[in-house]
Amino acid sequence: MAGKIVIDTERCKGCGLCVVACPRQIIVISEKSNKNGLFPAQTDNQGCTGCALCALMCPEAVIEVYRDESEETEADPEPTEKAKAVLIEEKA
C-alpha cells in the first residue's frame, strides 16, 4: 500500500517527533524556515506506507495521511458456491 503525508509547514514547529516516529525514516527537518522562523518537518513521500505514526505523534496535528488502497487486492473476494451454501446453512 502506498501512502502519502502532507505536512502543514507553516504551522509545524519542527519538534522532530514525527521524524523519530517514522519507521521508514522518510521525514526530515527542513533547512529552510517557515514564516514563524521555525524549521518544519518535510518529506518527499518516497517509501511512505501510510502507517500514520507521524500524525499520531504530532502534537500540533499538522500532518495528514493518505493511503492509496487501489494497489491492494480485494479484501473480501466473492465466496465460492460451496462457501455460499455453508453460509446459508449456518443462518438457517
N, C-alpha and C positions, 0 to 999 in steps of 0.2 A: 504494500500500500504506500503510495506516495503522499507526502504531507507538505504543507506549506504554512509558514508562520509569518504574520505581519506584525511588526513592532511599530507602535506609535512613537517614533524617535523624538518628537517634540515634548512628549510627556514622560519619557523614560529618564530615570535619574542615574542610570549606569551603575546600579548597585552590584551587578555581576551575579546575582543569584541564579538567573537563567543560564548563564554560562556554565556554572557549576552543575546545574541540574540536567543539562542536555547530555544524554548518553552517547550521542554521535559527535559531540564537540563541534557543532557547526555554528555556534553563536559566539561572537567575539565582541569586545568593546571597541567602539569606533575611535578612530584617531581624530575625527572632526567633531567639534562640539555642536550642540543644538542651540536654539535661541536663548536658552537659560544658562548657557555656559557649561553645561554638563556633557559628559561623553556617553552617549546612549549605546545600548546593545544593537548589533546588526547581524544579518546573516544573508547568505546567497541561496539558502534553502537546498543546496546540493546534499542529498543524502537524508533529508528530513523524512521521518516516518509518520509524523503527525501524532506522536505519543502524548503531547500536551503537558509534559512535565515542566517545561519552561513557563507556560502560562499559569500552572498551578503554583509555582514558586514566586511569581512576580507580585510583589506587594502593592504595586501601583495598578495592576490589572490592565496593562498596556499591550499585552500580547494576545493576538487572535490566532487560532489554529484551524486550519482547513485540511480535510482529508479527501483524496481522490480515490473513492471506493470503486470506481469503474474498472480498475485493474484486477480486482478480486474476482474469484469465481463465485458463482451464485451460492449463497449461504444455505438456502433451503430449496434444493432441487425437487422436481416433481417426483412424488413417490411412485414406485413400480406398482404393477397390478396386484402383486402379492401383498405389498405393504398396504395398499388401499383396502384390501379385503380384511387384513388384520385390524386396521383402524376401525372399520365398520363393525366387526365382531366385538371389539373392546367397548364400543359405545353402546352396544345392544344390551 
